[in-house]
Amino acid sequence: MTHFTTSPEYLIIYKSSRSIFQLFNNIGQHLWDINYNYINYGDLNQLTWSAYANGFLLATSKQLLKLNCSTKRITRYIDIGFGFFKDICAGGESILVVHNLGTSLGDVIEHYSNNQMIQRCWKSDLYADEIHMKEKMEIFRIRISAHLVAIDALFTDKILVCDISRAMKCLFRVDTKQYSILSISPVYDTQQWILFVTDEQNEYLQQRIFVIDAQESDDQRRMRELKYKGFSSTNKKLRSNHRKIGLAINSIGNYYKAIGDYFQAMESYEKALQCQNDPYAKAIIQLNIDVIHSMNKSNDTTFKCYVEARDILKQIHPCPYKAITQCQGIIGNYYLTLKDYNTVEDYYCATFEMSNRISLNADHIRIKSIKALADLYNKRGMKQHAIDFCQEQLFIYEKEPFENQISITNILIAIGDYTMIIMMKRYEYWIEHCLY
């Protein structure tokens, strides 16, 4: 996964595969590399330039950081500090972050200015007229232009434009139903944003460019297309690196993996990765490569590959949460081997939260996330907390016992690992019930 942004003086590029920032001046000359310790700092989710902070701000899974280009140092940005920050944007004296507050509270947009928090905007504030939307939507990306912020809200097929000077009042919503949004970029302080999208109704997944103009009074013209002849493909003949060729080579790799020829499988996956894959196909190929690395017990390489695959998946719209959930759990397992329990809990909680939204009650991913969190609490000497957590989930499943027999049994088995005596009667009852 590659992140990049610019300042008046610099272009900065982050490459997750090497965990380094590459810094260039405004004429493209490479200045220096800056190492990034993702274990201490957390996974980088987004970076942006802030003139107010006089540095690049880094939103990570653990904290908000500041990179000073003059000193080449990365330090915690003390005005905001610790937390799981999913996205960030800045303009003038304002800094906006998407802050994940955990399983019960979820995501919130926080607005900071002049060294203090100005306001918090909850999902229910964005859809005050449709309360049920707060359970459905996901705050994905935020981009500021002047005093307006564009919010890419997943599962709504909308981009919301809100005014931070009016308590994040939603001014209007733009329908993006038929498009998969690749990126959103503000056009300086013009209250406009450029969108690169893929047209999902087009057989060849044609890419198009649109502009959102908040100063346009006509609702029908607030989002209009910018015509660019060079952006769409007219050559329908399959080239050797066409995405469909990549899918075929990936399938060949799957065959070799199934018969145990991991060398040939890896060669096939690496060839498939060189094709012009769409983001989802690229992530799937990357995950297949990760499996081969894990079979070869290359733990550090496997970890970096899973992070890269997860970051690719996070850029896809609509977001493939099931695949991301699996990646999050595996990354958490890696930190568990390092005994970094706080980071492990962050990843396991994120996995559990995602599984609640995307999984059916009997889905094994959700049960695995419950078991992983409970095991972590037990490992940290919090046995009663592990039991209480499992019992909370058990109570939810027992509301519909006949549909959730397998899930109930699995949770009871987990609880039984921590307290055989306390739960034995209920455990025996449900085992008997399921067998019946």
N, C-alpha and C positions, 0 to 999 in steps of 0.2 A: 504494500500500500504506500502511495506517495502523497504527501501533503505539501502544498506550496502556497506562498503568499508574497506580497511585496510591501515595501515601504518607499518613501521618496528616494532613499539611497540604495536599498538592497533588494535582491531577490533571494528568498530562502526556500530550500527544498528539503523535506524530511523523507528519508527512505527507511521504512520500518525493517526491511530485510537486513540492513546493515546497522541500524540504530544510530544513524548520524544525521546531523544537519549540514547541508552544503550551502555556503554563503557566497553570493555573487554580487558584484557592484552593478550599477545601472547601465553599464555598457556590456554586460555579460562576462566580465572577467572573473574567474574563480578566485576567491580570496582565501578561504580556509574551511576546514571541516571542524565540526563541534560534536563530540560524542554525547550520546543521550543514554542514561542509565534507566531503562524502563522498569527494572525491578524496584529501584528506590523511588522513582518519580511516578510510576504508573504508565499505563498505555496511553499514547497520545491520540486524542480524539479529534482535535481541531487546533489550528493556530491562526492568529490574526495580528496585524500591526495596530498598536494604539499610540497615537501621538500624545495623548494625555499621560500614559504610563511611560512614554519614551522608550519603548521596547516591544518585542514580540511577546504576546501572551499565549501560553500553551494550556489548553484545557485537557486534563488527563483524568484517568479513572481514580486518582487519589487526591488531587489538589490542583490549584491554579498556579502556574509558574510564569516567570518572566525571564526572557533571554535577552541579555545585554550584548549587543553586537560589538561594542567597543572593548569590553573586558572579556568577552567570550564566555561569560559565566551564566549559569542557569540557577535561579534562586526562587524561593516561594514568594508569590505576590501577596504580601501580608495584608493588603486591604480587603482581600476576599478569603484566601487561605485554603483550608482543607475541604474535601468533598468529592463526589463523583460527578464530574462536569462533562456532559455529552457534546456540547457545542458552545461556541463563543463568537461574538462579533463586537466591533467597537467603532465609534464615530464621535468626533469632538471630545467632550468630557464624559461621554457615556460608555459604559461597558455592560453588555448583556450576556448572560450565560444561561444555558439549559442545565439545571442542577437536579440530579436524581436524588430524592430524599428517602429512598428505600421502598420496601414492598407495599406499605400501607398508603404512603402519600404520593409516590410516583414522581413525575417530572414537574418542575415549575420553572418559569422564566424569571430571573432576578435581574433587576436594573440597578447598577451602581453608578454613582457620580460623586466627585469631590470626596473621595475616601469613605463613603457611606452608602448603605443600601437605600435606594429611593422607594422601591416597591417590589412586591412579588405578584406575579400573575399566574394564577392556577388555570388548569384546563377548563374548569367551569366558567371562568371569567371570559374566556375566548368564545364560548358558545352559551352565553347567558340565556338566549332564547330557545336553546335546545339542550336541556340539562343532561339527557341521556348520552350526548356526544362525548362527555368527559370520560365515560367508561370505554368508549370505542377508539377515540383518537390517540395519536402518539405524536408528541412534539419532536420533529426530526431535525430540521434545519432552521436557523434564524439568520437573517441578513439585514443590516441597518443601512438606510440611506437618509441623510438629514435626521429628522426626528421621527421618521417612520421605519417600521420593521416589518419585513415580509417573513411569514412563518409557514414553512412547509409542514402541513399536518397530515400524517399518514392515516389511512383508513377513512378519510373524509373526501378525497378527490378534490381538495381545495387548497389554495394558498391564501392565507389571511394577511391582510395589511392592517397594522395597528399603529396607533399614535402614542409614543411613549410620553409625550408632553401632556396627554389627557388620560393618564392612568391606564394606559394600554387599551384604550377604546378601539374596538374593531371597526374600521371605516368601511371596508368592503371585503368580499371574498371572490376569488377567481376560480372558475371551474377548470380543472385539469384532468377530467375523467379519462379521456382516451390517450393521455400521454404518460410516458414514464420519464420522470424528471431526472436528468443526469447532473445538472448543476444550476445554482442560482448565484448571480453576481450583481452587486449594486453598481450603478453607474455614478460613482462619486456621490455627491449630495443632491442629485437631481430628482430624488423621489421616484427613481426608475430602477428596474432590475432586468437583467438579461437572463433568459432561460434557455438552456440547451436541453432538448427533449428527444425521446424516441417515440414515433407515432406507432402505437400498438395495433392500430387498425390497418396498417400498411404491411403488405406481405413481406416486404424486404426490410422491415424495421427502419424505415427512412428516418434520418435525423433532421430536426428542424430547429430554428431559432425564433424565439418570441421575446417581446419586450412587454413588461408590465409598467404602466404609466399611472401613478397615483394622482397626477394632476389632470388626467382626462376625466371629464364630467360624464361622458357617454359610457354607460355600463358595457355596451357591446364592443367598445374600442379600448377598454382598459388593458386588454391583452391582445396584441396584434402580432402577426408574423413578420419577421424580417426576411425577405427573399434573398437567397444566396445560392447561386447556381452550382458552385463548387462543393456544396455541402451534401448533396444527395448523389447516390450512385446510380448510373444508368447502365453499367456493364453487368448483365445478368449471367454471364458465363462464369462458372465456378473456377476460381483460381486455386492454385495449390495450397494457399494459406487461408482459404475461405472458411468461415465458421462451421459450415456443415462438414467440411473435411476434418476439421478439428474434433467434432463430435464423433465422427467415424473412427479416428485414430484413438480417441479416448476409450471407445468401446473395445478396440483391440487390446488396449492396455488392461481393461477390466478382465478380458479373457485370460491374458497371461497371469494376472494376479490370482485368478480363480484356480489355475492349475499349478500355482506355486512358483512360476518363473518370474521372480521379482526383478531380475536384471532387465529382461525384455519389457516387463510392465513399466518400469521406470523410464526406459528409452521411449516407449510409446507416449507416456504422459508428457514427457519433456518436449516431444515433437508436437503434440496437441497444443501445448501451452504457447507455441510460437505462432499459432494460427490467429486470425482476427476474431477471437471469441467475444461474445457478449459478456458482460460482467458476471452473470450467474454461471455460465459455462466455465469461465475462467476460474471461478471460486471452486466449482466442483472438481475440476482437474487438479487444482492446488490441493484440495482435500485428499484426493486419491494419492498424490505424491506424499502427503503427510503420513498416510497409512503405511506406505513402503518404508519411510524413515523410521516410524515407530516400530515396525517389524525388525528393522536393523538396529534398534535400540539407540538411535541418534536423538537423545532427548532434547538437547538444546536446539538442534536443527528442526526437529518436529515442532517445538514450541513456537519458533519464529514463523514457521510455515502456517501453523494454525492461526496465529495472530494476523498474518497477511491475508489468509482466506477469509477470516471474519471481517476484516476491514473492507475487503472487496464486497462482501455480502451486504454490509451496512450501507453501501452506496446505491443499492438497487431499490427501485420503487415500482410496485409495492414491495416492502421489505420481506425477505424470506426468513421469518423469525424462527422457524423450526431448525433450519441449518445453523443460524447464528446461536441459538440456544445450545446446540450440541458443541459448538466451538467454545462458547463461554465456559461450559462445564469442564472441557478438556484443559483450557487455560488455567482454570481454578485448580485442577488436579496437579498441574505443573508447579504452581506456587505452593501447593501442599507438600511437595517433595522438598521445598526450600524452607518449610516450616514458617512461612510468612502468613500466619493465620488471619490477620486483619484483611489482607488482600484476597485470600481465599474466600473469606466470608462475603466480601463485596461481589466477587464473581458468582458464588453459589446463590446469593440473594438475587442477583440479576437474572440468573438462569431460572430460578423458581418463579420470579415475577413474570418472565416471558412465557414460561410453560403454563401459567394460569390463564394467560390471554389466548394462547394458540392451540392448546391441547384439549382433546376430549378427556372426560374423566378417567377413562381406562388407559390413556396414553402412557407408555412406559417412560417417556422423557420426564413427565411430571413426577412420577413415582421415584425415579432415580434422583431428581433434584431434591425431593423431600428427604430421601435417605442420605444424600450427600451432606445436606445441611445438618441433619441430626447427628451424623457421624462426626462432623466437625465440632459441634457443640460438646459431644461426649469426649472427644480427644482433648478439648481445652478444659476438661474438668467440670463442664456444665451439664452433668447428666440430667438433672431435673428439668433444665431448660430444653434439652433434647426431647424428653418425654412430653413436656407441655406442648412443644411445637407439633410433635406427631399427633397428639390427642386433638389439637385444634383442627388439623387436616382430617383426622378420622371423623370428627363431628360433622364436617362438611359432606364427606362421602356417605355417612350413615343416614343422611336425609333421604337418599334414594338407594336403600340397601340392595334391592334386587338387581339394579343396573350396575352396581359398583362392587360386586362381590370379590372380584379378583384384586381390585385396588385396595379394598378394605383388608383383605388377607395380607397383602404385601406390607401395608403400613403396620399391621399388628405384628408381623414378623420382625419389622424394624424395632418396634417398641419392645418386643420380647427380648431383643438383644441387650436392652438396657435394664429391664426390670421384669424378669421372668415371673416372679411371684405375683406382682401387682396385677399384671395383665393376663395371667394364665386362663382365668375363667372366660373372659371375653374372647381370647384367642381360640380356645377350644370350641366355643360356641360358633364362631364364624367359620372355622375350618369344617365343622360338622355341617353348617348351613350350606357352604359352597359345595361340599361333596354331595349333599342331598339334591 
